[in-house]
């Protein structure tokens, strides 16, 4: 199926259009005019930030698949935004939250750092095709290496998952 050419194909113009839309949304959402106050009472500004560009995409004004804006945003704008967000953190105020809050924050951070790769490892053992590896391989760094013991580890984790599922279903079954 041939998709028609979008009305705007230049990435710089598409970026400018999207930034203009976001600027208008945020300016009007912070306005004290009664029309905007009433409107944003029922329609969240964040919804419009996603909804209006998607309408432009659906109407053929812009095309998200042909544009390289996602690549630029994910590689350059997102890291820069996260760095600026981190720079704006008030460490004195965080310190005032107390020891327990800081420990909870650090525990959550460690959980995310360890949990992500652990989830990928379990998914690669339970469903190797989802992660893009073949049966009987384990990943070291960025290379999938064939291991004779990989099949044994996979079977043990599959059995453990099946036991957990069986336990969960026995608790939820009506008596």
C-alpha positions as CSV (number, residue, x, y, z in Angstrom):
1,X,0.0,0.0,0.0
2,X,1.4,3.4,-1.0
3,X,1.3,6.1,1.6
4,X,0.8,9.6,0.3
5,X,3.6,12.1,0.7
6,X,3.0,14.3,3.8
7,X,2.3,18.0,3.4
8,X,5.5,19.0,5.4
9,X,8.6,16.8,4.8
10,X,11.4,19.1,6.1
11,X,12.3,17.9,9.6
12,X,13.3,21.4,10.7
13,X,9.8,22.7,9.8
14,X,8.1,19.8,11.5
15,X,10.2,20.4,14.6
16,X,9.3,24.1,14.6
17,X,5.6,23.3,14.1
18,X,5.7,20.8,17.0
19,X,7.5,23.3,19.3
20,X,5.0,26.0,18.3
21,X,2.1,23.7,19.2
22,X,3.6,22.9,22.6
23,X,4.4,26.6,23.3
24,X,0.8,27.6,22.5
25,X,-0.6,24.7,24.7
26,X,1.6,25.7,27.7
27,X,1.0,29.4,27.3
28,X,-2.7,29.0,27.2
29,X,-2.7,26.5,30.1
30,X,-1.0,29.0,32.3
31,X,-3.2,31.9,31.1
32,X,-5.6,33.6,33.6
33,X,-8.3,34.2,30.9
34,X,-11.5,32.6,31.9
35,X,-12.0,30.8,28.6
36,X,-8.7,28.9,29.0
37,X,-9.2,28.3,32.7
38,X,-12.5,26.7,32.0
39,X,-11.1,24.7,29.0
40,X,-8.1,23.3,30.9
41,X,-10.3,22.5,33.9
42,X,-11.7,19.6,31.8
43,X,-9.0,19.0,29.2
44,X,-5.5,18.3,30.6
45,X,-2.7,20.2,28.8
46,X,-0.6,17.0,28.6
47,X,-3.4,15.3,26.6
48,X,-3.3,18.1,24.0
49,X,0.5,17.8,23.8
50,X,0.0,14.2,22.5
51,X,-3.4,14.6,20.8
52,X,-2.8,17.6,18.5
53,X,0.5,16.3,16.9
54,X,-1.2,12.9,16.4
55,X,-4.1,14.7,14.5
56,X,-1.5,16.3,12.3
57,X,0.0,12.9,11.6
58,X,-3.4,11.3,10.9
59,X,-4.3,14.2,8.5
60,X,-1.1,13.8,6.5
61,X,0.3,17.1,7.4
62,X,3.4,15.5,9.0
63,X,4.6,11.8,8.9
64,X,6.3,10.4,12.0
65,X,7.6,7.4,10.2
66,X,9.4,9.3,7.5
67,X,10.8,11.9,9.9
68,X,14.1,11.6,11.7
69,X,12.9,13.7,14.6
70,X,12.4,10.7,16.9
71,X,16.1,9.8,16.4
72,X,17.2,13.3,17.1
73,X,14.9,13.7,20.1
74,X,15.9,10.4,21.7
75,X,19.7,10.8,21.1
76,X,20.1,14.5,21.8
77,X,17.1,16.3,23.3
78,X,16.2,13.6,25.9
79,X,19.7,13.3,27.4
80,X,20.0,17.1,27.4
81,X,16.7,17.5,29.1
82,X,17.5,14.8,31.7
83,X,20.9,16.6,32.4
84,X,19.1,19.9,32.9
85,X,16.5,18.3,35.1
86,X,19.3,16.7,37.2
87,X,21.1,20.1,37.5
88,X,17.9,21.7,38.8
89,X,17.5,19.3,41.7
90,X,17.7,21.0,45.1
91,X,19.9,18.7,47.2
92,X,19.4,20.6,50.4
93,X,15.6,20.1,50.1
94,X,16.1,16.4,49.4
95,X,18.4,16.1,52.4
96,X,15.5,17.6,54.5
97,X,13.3,14.7,53.6
98,X,15.2,12.5,55.9
99,X,17.2,9.3,56.0
100,X,14.3,6.9,55.2
101,X,13.3,8.8,52.1
102,X,16.8,8.9,50.8
103,X,17.2,5.1,51.4
104,X,13.9,4.5,49.6
105,X,15.0,6.6,46.7
106,X,18.4,4.8,46.5
107,X,16.7,1.4,46.8
108,X,14.3,2.3,44.0
109,X,17.2,3.4,41.9
110,X,19.2,0.2,42.5
111,X,16.0,-1.8,41.8
112,X,15.6,-0.2,38.4
113,X,19.3,-0.6,37.6
114,X,19.3,-4.3,38.5
115,X,15.7,-5.1,37.6
116,X,15.9,-4.0,33.9
117,X,18.7,-6.3,32.9
118,X,17.3,-9.1,35.1
119,X,13.9,-8.8,33.4
120,X,15.7,-9.0,30.0
121,X,17.7,-12.0,31.1
122,X,14.5,-13.9,32.3
123,X,12.7,-12.9,29.1
124,X,15.6,-14.2,27.0
125,X,15.4,-17.5,28.8
126,X,11.6,-17.9,28.8
127,X,11.0,-16.5,25.3
128,X,14.3,-16.2,23.4
129,X,12.7,-15.0,20.2
130,X,11.4,-11.9,22.0
131,X,14.8,-10.7,22.9
132,X,16.4,-11.8,19.6
133,X,18.5,-14.8,20.5
134,X,18.4,-18.5,19.7
135,X,17.9,-21.4,22.1
136,X,21.0,-22.5,23.8
137,X,22.8,-19.1,23.9
138,X,23.6,-16.8,26.7
139,X,24.6,-13.1,26.4
140,X,27.9,-11.7,27.5
141,X,28.2,-8.0,26.8
142,X,26.6,-7.5,23.4
143,X,27.5,-10.9,21.9
144,X,25.3,-14.0,22.1
145,X,27.5,-17.0,22.8
146,X,26.5,-20.6,22.5
147,X,26.8,-22.4,25.9
148,X,26.2,-26.1,26.6
149,X,24.9,-25.2,30.0
150,X,22.5,-22.6,28.7
151,X,19.8,-25.1,28.0
152,X,20.0,-26.4,31.6
153,X,19.7,-22.9,33.1
154,X,16.8,-22.2,30.8
155,X,15.0,-25.3,31.9
156,X,15.5,-24.5,35.5
157,X,14.1,-21.0,35.1
158,X,11.2,-22.3,33.0
159,X,10.4,-24.8,35.8
160,X,10.6,-22.1,38.4
161,X,8.3,-19.8,36.4
162,X,5.8,-22.7,35.9
163,X,5.8,-23.4,39.7
164,X,5.2,-19.7,40.4
165,X,2.3,-19.7,37.9
166,X,0.9,-22.8,39.4
167,X,1.1,-21.4,42.9
168,X,-0.6,-18.1,41.8
169,X,-3.4,-20.0,40.1
170,X,-4.1,-22.2,43.1
171,X,-4.5,-19.1,45.3
172,X,-6.9,-17.5,42.9
173,X,-9.1,-20.5,42.2
174,X,-12.4,-20.5,44.0
175,X,-13.0,-23.3,46.5
